[in-house]
Amino acid sequence: MDIPQKSRRLADDAYAGIVQMIVTEGIQVGQRLPSEVQLTERLGVSRAIIREALARLQSDGLTQARVGSGSYVTRRPDRLLAQHLPFDAIASAFGTYEVRFVLEPEAARFAAIRHSVEDMQAIAACLTALQQALLSGHPADAEDLALHRAIMIASGNIGFVETFDALKPATLQIMRAGVEISRARPPEIIQTMLKEHEDIVEAIRLGDGERAALTMRWHLSQGRRRLTPIA
């Protein structure tokens, strides 16, 4: 039996259980989660599994541990998130972000340095399509994915493309949820999302690898935050 893999699955389940608890029981930002002992009893797993789940929730920005006091909610998953991601898929979805944080900024860096005229034309066309989709109110996840993939291609490294393609199902879910959650909030949120993409494309066009990497990482971090508004 693969014990580490089993533990990982149990930690995913505990993560999902705590997220569901936050949402369905109305635990608000600033409020304390049940204690480790209580979570162990309610979720039916060991304290070691609970601690791993809590550590991951903290790294994802959803909770904060206070020494001698427990874990407190710092951000709540938006109520619309569950319409696109079942609770038991949220842990893996946020795990996808961790991979993208490593992958996409470096791909953007190389795209800025290596892109051809044809690459830049493809990126610009994808950005225009995304702009139209976001501002029209139509689904925009396919256009969002196409732009990010065009940047992977412009990196000149097929490994970036293949890795990105392997993440496609989860990435599409996340992108769809991000757009729909943003549309339910003040209109400037969509404008901010669009500006982030425009800044990435501009950095690539200018051949500024460092700026391209930084703007991509900022966009990904903000995208993850949009899934979990503070209130």
Disulfide bonds with the S-S distance in Angstrom:
none
